């Protein structure tokens, strides 16, 4: 039976899917799995990535475990994945001696406040007569989920986020204001600047969700900032729009 947990993060599903469908990221997140070589479909064997002609999603791997007595043991095996379906990503590991299997899956669901991630992990250990009492790895599936995956999702995942510039022009302010009414259906930050004004706005799929304007030595926030910006005339401004896959942007101004 697999161990499951759910977590919701204020990040778009597309971006999360990109991270969780990368086997090298996953092996690093798990901490106990190292990908040594990639399977080459042409050569029918495992090779370092630099020597692979046509890569498969199979890897020669090392599984590092520590039993309850503190002894560290390394198993060689095969790591397979990702197998990507709509809103679903899965991985599978099996040791060469066929005594250990790990099944890992992620189910993603887009929400208004971000993405809900359902994490499922199953650790299967088969013991023979002579090694039944020699190695016990406890609740290893729970350890992978609660000890490695969830901490990454809750803290480190947001550090992967990079703002992507999608617009950068110098234009008249009235043209920039038209752009404000035509914001892309994504989440991000918009900046409009000149010698006399400095405007920063945050938007999501529903439009502007917060803004700040510094103009004539005064500071305006949110609706007031937009109202004052529309009063300004005859300004040449630089307008930059960044896409940033954060749904619930925390605003520091009131």
Phi, psi and omega in degrees: 000135183276152175269134183231148173216156175236143177213142177245131181235148183278054183226145181296148183297322182300316181293317179298319178300321179298317181289312186284347177263011175260112185297331179288322174297314183298316179298322178292320179296317181295328177079334184257359185239130175240131178267115187268314181216161180252143178282129179261120181294329182283314184272350180055044178198175180268138179216160171301149183309325182292343183253006184270132178273314179221104186282142171257172178267040176238142185224141166286125189229163173237129177253120183254121181233157175231123182282178185291348176267359179093003181279129180268129182230138180247129177247135173271143181194199180236131178250126184239131176147168007273150165259111188253123174239170177305119178063021185212133179226134179223153177227160182212136176230138177220130180284156183297330179277001177062020180268342182228135173228144173231125176245128184227134178215153177232130173246127185249137177223121179290135177230168179293334181259013179138227182225131174269129181245119173263121183252127177237133180219134178232126178250118183247124180236120178255127183245137174275177183298320187277341181244017184296325182257005188269330184222126177225119185259012175061212180273072187290327178296318176296322179298317180298317183287306185278331184270338184234305189289309183296317176302322177296313182297319184284337184233302188287332184300321180294338179287343177285343188289132178235132176289134180249121181287124181243353177203136180205104183215151168257126188204175176288148183300322180298328176289322178295323180294327175296319178300325179299330180277352184238040182297143179295153180280074179205195178239143181174200185230139176237136180232133177233123185223147170212188179294334186251346183223155179216107183245134174231128179231148178244135184223158173226198184297339182264359180117201183290134181242356178177148181203162179216135180230128171252118184209128181053046177064019176240154181244129179237147182236145171053235185300323179295322179297316179294319180298317180291324180297322181288346178276341183288141181232154171053052178242134170269125186230160171256127183241126180230134177239129177246136170272130180221116189284054176244123181281313188255080182285125180277120181267136182268348178258155185258000000 
